[in-house]
Structure formats: C-alpha cells, structure tokens
C-alpha cells in the first residue's frame, strides 16, 4: 500500500463489500485499508498493539468511519483522533446507516468533516462514493505531514 490511502472503519462485511465494489469501479480499492472495529482503527492510527512500530506520520487521506462499531464506537474513535495532534487534521467522513439527528449533531460537534448516510440503493451508493472520492481524494488538499502532525 502506498502512503496515500483511505482508512475504512466498518464492521458490517456486507457494507465493506459494497464500499470496496464501489471503490473498484473507480480503481481505488487497492488504496483502502479496512479496520473492523474502533479499537483496531485506533491501534493502527496510533501505532499500538498489532501495529506497534508502524510509521505514525503516514496517515490516511481520509477516514470513512461508521458510528456503530464493536469495542469502541465511531464517535469515540473520532474523539480520540481529534484530541491527538498526530490525527487532528486527518479528514473524517462519517459514513453510516444512522439518520438520527443526535448522531449527526454529535459527529459534527466532535469534529467530523462530513456526515453521509449510506444510501440503500446500490446505484445511489455508487454515485455517493464517486462524489465522496472525487472531493476527498482528488480535490481536497491536506497540509504537509510535518504540519499536520504538529511538528
């Protein structure tokens, strides 16, 4: 995997398959790292546990984060990311099935860059992923690593 990658944090295998299928359509599936729960995602981001020794200066271009995750919730992942200078500026798109206003409000309050409800219709889902990828991977610019990591 190169150093420009997407981190997908999603526990539902059907949703992972759907997202990867959509990403394959745009030749982006090889640039996706999948984490199945919040604890695993945080270990990866902060170079702990199974990921100790990983170069923490290499961060995703965007994190696609589900809210309803086992072990550690998506909101807790977001909170920990925003409280650490190494991940504070990494773009986070909440990609969830939840249409609850409270989930949306809390996500933005905690620092989410975007909140997207997963469409049920596959073609609509593909279009959402196309727009999401176009903006966050092609259009959006992030600060250089040293500045983004507080160095």
C-alpha positions, -999 to 999 in steps of 0.1 A, spaced: 0 0 0 13 34 -8 13 64 16 -19 78 0 -46 56 13 -82 56 26 -89 41 60 -123 24 61 -136 16 96 -166 -6 91 -177 -38 109 -205 -49 86 -190 -73 60 -218 -66 35 -211 -28 38 -174 -34 34 -180 -54 2 -204 -28 -11 -179 1 -4 -150 -19 -20 -171 -27 -50 -179 10 -54 -142 19 -50 -132 -8 -75 -153 10 -101 -130 40 -97 -98 20 -94 -95 30 -57 -100 -4 -39 -63 -11 -37 -58 21 -18 -82 11 10 -72 -3 44 -102 -19 62 -105 -19 100 -133 -39 115 -138 -21 148 -129 11 166 -101 -4 188 -83 -18 157 -86 16 139 -71 35 169 -43 9 172 -35 14 136 -37 52 137 -15 55 168 9 26 161 -2 4 191 -8 -33 196 -6 -53 164 5 -21 146 33 -11 170 63 1 151 41 14 122 52 49 110 26 71 125 35 100 103 18 82 74 -19 90 78 -49 83 56 -60 109 31 -95 104 46 -111 81 72 -145 67 63 -160 60 97 -191 40 107 -206 50 140 -220 17 153 -188 -3 158 -179 -31 182 -155 -25 212 -150 13 206 -177 33 189 -171 55 159 -177 86 180 -150 75 204 -126 70 175 -134 105 163 -129 120 197 -96 103 202 -85 113 167 -94 150 173 -77 150 207 -43 139 193 -21 163 173 -10 134 150 -45 128 137 -63 160 145 -62 173 109 -70 139 91 -103 143 73 -130 121 88 -162 113 68 -189 96 90 -204 71 66 -233 55 85 -267 40 82 -279 62 110 -303 90 102 -306 102 138 -301 139 142 -284 133 175 -257 111 158 -252 138 131 -250 166 156 -226 148 179 -204 138 149 -200 174 138 -196 186 174 -167 161 178 -150 173 146 -163 152 117 -156 169 83 -187 153 67 -217 131 76 -231 109 49 -260 84 53 -253 52 33 -279 50 5 -298 18 4 -300 17 -34 -268 4 -50 -266 28 -79 -272 57 -55 -245 43 -32 -221 42 -62 -228 78 -70 -223 89 -34 -189 71 -33 -179 87 -67 -186 122 -53 -170 114 -20 -138 101 -36 -137 129 -61 -138 155 -34 -118 139 -6 -91 122 -27 -88 143 -58 -100 179 -49 -93 183 -12 -57 192 -1 -43 184 33 -13 201 50 21 186 47 27 157 71 50 177 94 25 205 98 -5 181 101 13 161 128 21 191 149 58 191 141 
